[in-house]
Amino acid sequence: MRIGLVSLSPRLAAQDARLAEDLGFDMLAVGEHLFWDQPTPNGFVQLAVAAGATERIRLVSAITVLPLYPAALVAKMAACLDQASSGRLELGLGAGGEYPKEFAAAGISRASRFSRLDEGVQIIRSLFAGATTFRGEFADLEDLTLNPMPVQPGGPPIWLAGRKPGALRRAGRFADVWLPYMVTAEMFGRGLASVRAAAVEHGRRADDVAGAMFVSACADRDAEWARRVGIEAVSATYGQDFSAIADRYLALGGVAAVTSRLLEYAEAGASRMLIQVAAADEHRERVIRTFAEDVLPALR
């Protein structure tokens, strides 16, 4: 099991990265939106800062909203970031769409997001493989070679997000790693089976696609404190009261309970886990250290 810490604050980009590496996390993950109801970073900028502040930890864009970018630009930024980090990048991509106004602000039709994602992944894969020509609906590349190329042969591993049927089929066709969120362990297991079935349908092996889980979590030796702090944080992030569904989708409470909950995902097939700390900034390091000292050893 590889465990990652999600970092959301540009102000804490270097601090979070160093802390995660020093405490033994395997990955640092950064998501993004162009606009959102809460402050959000730009993933490439924040991961670049993290790359310069660390030496070992893997860097995951979880996730980049690909339809908001020209795909060739994402390939370029990813290749440069892979160079800057000596081959530590993992490129997480998704369609977005939860916040329609960011698509309008970018001049991109929200209705085209799935087509743009499908084509964009193919462009990125082609460029990482050294291809020079691609003709698509949204972009044409003719006699163009990515330079510099990524350090990792074939480019950084590609993670694809999503939990609906189309996302599962897409992950089976294109992804190295499938990453859902807000699913139970049972839902995760069923989804991973569907992803791997789709991989086989596209001439791949089932185990060509690994399973990863994105979990909002708060663990502490004071279980009641962790549960209260976690529900407050996630409710504020998503603009709705999570009290009634916290036990279904989140991992909150004492160390033993949170560890047991995360192990359910591991048993369902998750070989990677991204932990989004469900706590306000003033409690964040307390929760991170609890994970590092008490939860990570059990998961491994």
VEXGU-823633 format. One record per residue (C-alpha): x, y, z; residue in three letters. Coordinates in steps of 0.25 Angstrom, whole numbers. Example, Ala and Ser with C-alpha at 12.3 -4.5 7.8 and 13.67 -1.06 7.14 Angstrom:
REM residues 2
+-------+-------+-------+------+
!  east ! north !    up ! resn !
+-------+-------+-------+------+
!    49 !   -18 !    31 !  Ala !
!    55 !    -4 !    29 !  Ser !
+-------+-------+-------+------+
END
This chain:
REM residues 300
+-------+-------+-------+------+
!  east ! north !    up ! resn !
+-------+-------+-------+------+
!     0 !     0 !     0 !  Met !
!     5 !    14 !    -4 !  Arg !
!     0 !    25 !     4 !  Ile !
!    -1 !    40 !    -1 !  Gly !
!    -4 !    53 !     6 !  Leu !
!   -13 !    63 !    -1 !  Val !
!    -8 !    77 !     0 !  Ser !
!   -18 !    88 !    -4 !  Leu !
!   -11 !   101 !     1 !  Ser !
!    -1 !   109 !    -8 !  Pro !
!     4 !   116 !     4 !  Arg !
!     8 !   102 !    10 !  Leu !
!    13 !    96 !    -3 !  Ala !
!    27 !    94 !     2 !  Ala !
!    24 !    92 !    16 !  Gln !
!    14 !    81 !    13 !  Asp !
!    23 !    74 !     3 !  Ala !
!    35 !    74 !    13 !  Arg !
!    26 !    69 !    25 !  Leu !
!    20 !    58 !    16 !  Ala !
!    34 !    53 !    12 !  Glu !
!    40 !    54 !    26 !  Asp !
!    28 !    46 !    32 !  Leu !
!    29 !    35 !    22 !  Gly !
!    18 !    37 !    13 !  Phe !
!    20 !    31 !    -1 !  Asp !
!    13 !    42 !    -9 !  Met !
!     8 !    57 !    -9 !  Leu !
!    -4 !    60 !   -17 !  Ala !
!   -10 !    73 !   -21 !  Val !
!   -23 !    75 !   -27 !  Gly !
!   -28 !    88 !   -34 !  Glu !
!   -40 !    96 !   -40 !  His !
!   -39 !   108 !   -48 !  Leu !
!   -51 !   114 !   -39 !  Phe !
!   -58 !   108 !   -27 !  Trp !
!   -66 !   112 !   -15 !  Asp !
!   -53 !   109 !    -7 !  Gln !
!   -39 !   113 !    -9 !  Pro !
!   -32 !   104 !   -18 !  Thr !
!   -18 !   103 !   -24 !  Pro !
!   -12 !   101 !   -38 !  Asn !
!    -7 !    87 !   -38 !  Gly !
!     5 !    89 !   -47 !  Phe !
!    10 !   101 !   -39 !  Val !
!     8 !    95 !   -26 !  Gln !
!    15 !    82 !   -30 !  Leu !
!    27 !    89 !   -36 !  Ala !
!    29 !    96 !   -22 !  Val !
!    28 !    82 !   -16 !  Ala !
!    38 !    76 !   -26 !  Ala !
!    48 !    87 !   -22 !  Gly !
!    46 !    84 !    -7 !  Ala !
!    47 !    69 !    -7 !  Thr !
!    56 !    58 !   -12 !  Glu !
!    48 !    45 !   -11 !  Arg !
!    33 !    46 !   -10 !  Ile !
!    25 !    43 !   -22 !  Arg !
!    17 !    55 !   -27 !  Leu !
!     2 !    53 !   -32 !  Val !
!    -7 !    63 !   -39 !  Ser !
!   -20 !    58 !   -33 !  Ala !
!   -27 !    63 !   -41 !  Ile !
!   -24 !    72 !   -53 !  Thr !
!   -37 !    76 !   -60 !  Val !
!   -32 !    73 !   -74 !  Leu !
!   -43 !    79 !   -82 !  Pro !
!   -39 !    93 !   -77 !  Leu !
!   -25 !    92 !   -84 !  Tyr !
!   -20 !    89 !   -98 !  Pro !
!   -15 !    75 !   -96 !  Ala !
!    -2 !    78 !  -103 !  Ala !
!     1 !    88 !   -92 !  Leu !
!    -2 !    78 !   -81 !  Val !
!     7 !    69 !   -87 !  Ala !
!    18 !    80 !   -88 !  Lys !
!    16 !    84 !   -73 !  Met !
!    16 !    69 !   -69 !  Ala !
!    29 !    66 !   -76 !  Ala !
!    36 !    78 !   -70 !  Cys !
!    31 !    75 !   -56 !  Leu !
!    36 !    60 !   -58 !  Asp !
!    49 !    66 !   -62 !  Gln !
!    50 !    76 !   -50 !  Ala !
!    46 !    65 !   -40 !  Ser !
!    56 !    54 !   -46 !  Ser !
!    44 !    45 !   -51 !  Gly !
!    35 !    46 !   -39 !  Arg !
!    22 !    51 !   -46 !  Leu !
!     9 !    43 !   -46 !  Glu !
!    -2 !    50 !   -55 !  Leu !
!   -16 !    50 !   -50 !  Gly !
!   -26 !    55 !   -60 !  Leu !
!   -42 !    56 !   -60 !  Gly !
!   -53 !    63 !   -67 !  Ala !
!   -58 !    72 !   -56 !  Gly !
!   -71 !    78 !   -58 !  Gly !
!   -76 !    80 !   -43 !  Glu !
!   -74 !    95 !   -45 !  Tyr !
!   -80 !   100 !   -58 !  Pro !
!   -75 !   114 !   -56 !  Lys !
!   -61 !   110 !   -58 !  Glu !
!   -63 !   104 !   -71 !  Phe !
!   -70 !   117 !   -76 !  Ala !
!   -59 !   125 !   -70 !  Ala !
!   -49 !   117 !   -79 !  Ala !
!   -57 !   118 !   -91 !  Gly !
!   -59 !   103 !   -91 !  Ile !
!   -73 !    96 !   -94 !  Ser !
!   -76 !    88 !   -81 !  Arg !
!   -83 !    78 !   -91 !  Ala !
!   -71 !    75 !   -98 !  Ser !
!   -63 !    71 !   -86 !  Arg !
!   -63 !    56 !   -88 !  Phe !
!   -59 !    57 !  -102 !  Ser !
!   -48 !    66 !   -99 !  Arg !
!   -43 !    57 !   -88 !  Leu !
!   -43 !    45 !   -97 !  Asp !
!   -36 !    52 !  -108 !  Glu !
!   -26 !    59 !   -98 !  Gly !
!   -22 !    46 !   -92 !  Val !
!   -19 !    41 !  -105 !  Gln !
!   -11 !    53 !  -109 !  Ile !
!    -3 !    53 !   -96 !  Ile !
!     0 !    38 !   -98 !  Arg !
!     4 !    40 !  -112 !  Ser !
!    14 !    51 !  -109 !  Leu !
!    20 !    44 !   -97 !  Phe !
!    23 !    32 !  -106 !  Ala !
!    30 !    41 !  -116 !  Gly !
!    19 !    42 !  -127 !  Ala !
!    19 !    55 !  -136 !  Thr !
!     6 !    55 !  -142 !  Thr !
!    -9 !    54 !  -137 !  Phe !
!   -22 !    59 !  -143 !  Arg !
!   -34 !    60 !  -134 !  Gly !
!   -46 !    68 !  -132 !  Glu !
!   -40 !    79 !  -123 !  Phe !
!   -26 !    79 !  -127 !  Ala !
!   -16 !    75 !  -139 !  Asp !
!    -2 !    73 !  -137 !  Leu !
!     7 !    71 !  -149 !  Glu !
!    22 !    68 !  -149 !  Asp !
!    23 !    73 !  -134 !  Leu !
!    31 !    65 !  -124 !  Thr !
!    31 !    68 !  -109 !  Leu !
!    44 !    73 !  -104 !  Asn !
!    49 !    71 !   -93 !  Pro !
!    43 !    58 !   -92 !  Met !
!    39 !    52 !   -78 !  Pro !
!    49 !    45 !   -70 !  Val !
!    40 !    33 !   -68 !  Gln !
!    40 !    24 !   -81 !  Pro !
!    26 !    25 !   -87 !  Gly !
!    23 !    37 !   -78 !  Gly !
!    18 !    39 !   -64 !  Pro !
!     7 !    28 !   -60 !  Pro !
!    -7 !    34 !   -63 !  Ile !
!   -18 !    33 !   -53 !  Trp !
!   -32 !    35 !   -57 !  Leu !
!   -43 !    40 !   -48 !  Ala !
!   -58 !    37 !   -47 !  Gly !
!   -68 !    27 !   -43 !  Arg !
!   -79 !    26 !   -53 !  Lys !
!   -80 !    16 !   -64 !  Pro !
!   -73 !    25 !   -75 !  Gly !
!   -62 !    28 !   -65 !  Ala !
!   -60 !    13 !   -62 !  Leu !
!   -59 !    10 !   -77 !  Arg !
!   -49 !    21 !   -80 !  Arg !
!   -40 !    17 !   -68 !  Ala !
!   -40 !     3 !   -74 !  Gly !
!   -36 !     8 !   -87 !  Arg !
!   -26 !    18 !   -84 !  Phe !
!   -22 !    18 !   -69 !  Ala !
!   -10 !    13 !   -61 !  Asp !
!   -18 !    16 !   -48 !  Val !
!   -33 !    18 !   -46 !  Trp !
!   -36 !    28 !   -35 !  Leu !
!   -50 !    30 !   -30 !  Pro !
!   -55 !    37 !   -18 !  Tyr !
!   -68 !    37 !    -9 !  Met !
!   -70 !    22 !   -11 !  Val !
!   -71 !    11 !    -1 !  Thr !
!   -61 !     0 !    -1 !  Ala !
!   -72 !    -9 !    -7 !  Glu !
!   -74 !     1 !   -18 !  Met !
!   -59 !     2 !   -20 !  Phe !
!   -58 !   -13 !   -22 !  Gly !
!   -69 !   -13 !   -32 !  Arg !
!   -63 !    -1 !   -39 !  Gly !
!   -49 !    -7 !   -40 !  Leu !
!   -55 !   -20 !   -46 !  Ala !
!   -62 !   -12 !   -57 !  Ser !
!   -50 !    -4 !   -60 !  Val !
!   -41 !   -17 !   -61 !  Arg !
!   -52 !   -23 !   -70 !  Ala !
!   -52 !   -11 !   -79 !  Ala !
!   -36 !   -12 !   -80 !  Ala !
!   -37 !   -26 !   -85 !  Val !
!   -48 !   -22 !   -95 !  Glu !
!   -37 !   -12 !  -100 !  His !
!   -26 !   -22 !  -102 !  Gly !
!   -20 !   -19 !   -89 !  Arg !
!   -17 !   -28 !   -76 !  Arg !
!   -27 !   -27 !   -65 !  Ala !
!   -15 !   -23 !   -55 !  Asp !
!   -10 !   -12 !   -65 !  Asp !
!   -19 !    -3 !   -56 !  Val !
!   -17 !    -1 !   -42 !  Ala !
!   -27 !     4 !   -32 !  Gly !
!   -25 !    16 !   -23 !  Ala !
!   -35 !    23 !   -13 !  Met !
!   -37 !    37 !   -10 !  Phe !
!   -42 !    38 !     5 !  Val !
!   -45 !    50 !    13 !  Ser !
!   -40 !    46 !    27 !  Ala !
!   -38 !    51 !    41 !  Cys !
!   -31 !    41 !    51 !  Ala !
!   -27 !    45 !    66 !  Asp !
!   -26 !    38 !    79 !  Arg !
!   -38 !    46 !    83 !  Asp !
!   -48 !    39 !    74 !  Ala !
!   -60 !    49 !    77 !  Glu !
!   -51 !    61 !    74 !  Trp !
!   -47 !    55 !    61 !  Ala !
!   -61 !    52 !    57 !  Arg !
!   -66 !    66 !    60 !  Arg !
!   -54 !    73 !    53 !  Val !
!   -55 !    64 !    41 !  Gly !
!   -70 !    66 !    39 !  Ile !
!   -68 !    81 !    40 !  Glu !
!   -57 !    82 !    30 !  Ala !
!   -63 !    73 !    20 !  Val !
!   -77 !    80 !    21 !  Ser !
!   -70 !    93 !    19 !  Ala !
!   -62 !    88 !     7 !  Thr !
!   -75 !    83 !     0 !  Tyr !
!   -85 !    93 !     5 !  Gly !
!   -94 !    82 !    11 !  Gln !
!   -96 !    75 !    24 !  Asp !
!   -89 !    62 !    24 !  Phe !
!   -93 !    57 !    38 !  Ser !
!  -103 !    47 !    32 !  Ala !
!   -94 !    41 !    22 !  Ile !
!   -80 !    43 !    29 !  Ala !
!   -80 !    28 !    33 !  Asp !
!   -82 !    24 !    19 !  Arg !
!   -72 !    32 !    11 !  Tyr !
!   -62 !    37 !    21 !  Leu !
!   -51 !    32 !    30 !  Ala !
!   -53 !    39 !    44 !  Leu !
!   -50 !    36 !    58 !  Gly !
!   -40 !    28 !    66 !  Gly !
!   -28 !    22 !    61 !  Val !
!   -33 !     8 !    61 !  Ala !
!   -46 !    11 !    54 !  Ala !
!   -40 !    20 !    43 !  Val !
!   -29 !     9 !    40 !  Thr !
!   -40 !    -2 !    40 !  Ser !
!   -48 !     7 !    30 !  Arg !
!   -36 !     9 !    21 !  Leu !
!   -32 !    -6 !    21 !  Leu !
!   -46 !    -9 !    15 !  Glu !
!   -42 !    -1 !     3 !  Tyr !
!   -29 !    -9 !     2 !  Ala !
!   -36 !   -22 !     3 !  Glu !
!   -45 !   -17 !    -8 !  Ala !
!   -33 !   -15 !   -17 !  Gly !
!   -27 !    -1 !   -14 !  Ala !
!   -12 !    -2 !   -15 !  Ser !
!   -11 !    13 !   -13 !  Arg !
!   -18 !    23 !    -4 !  Met !
!   -19 !    38 !    -4 !  Leu !
!   -22 !    44 !     9 !  Ile !
!   -29 !    58 !     9 !  Gln !
!   -28 !    63 !    23 !  Val !
!   -42 !    66 !    28 !  Ala !
!   -38 !    77 !    38 !  Ala !
!   -36 !    92 !    39 !  Ala !
!   -22 !    98 !    37 !  Asp !
!   -20 !    99 !    52 !  Glu !
!   -22 !    84 !    54 !  His !
!   -16 !    80 !    41 !  Arg !
!    -2 !    76 !    46 !  Glu !
!    -7 !    69 !    58 !  Arg !
!   -15 !    60 !    49 !  Val !
!    -4 !    58 !    39 !  Ile !
!     5 !    53 !    50 !  Arg !
!    -5 !    44 !    56 !  Thr !
!    -6 !    37 !    42 !  Phe !
!     9 !    36 !    41 !  Ala !
!    11 !    30 !    55 !  Glu !
!    -1 !    22 !    57 !  Asp !
!    -8 !    19 !    43 !  Val !
!     2 !    17 !    33 !  Leu !
!    10 !     6 !    40 !  Pro !
!    -3 !    -2 !    41 !  Ala !
!    -7 !     0 !    26 !  Leu !
!     7 !    -4 !    21 !  Arg !
+-------+-------+-------+------+
END
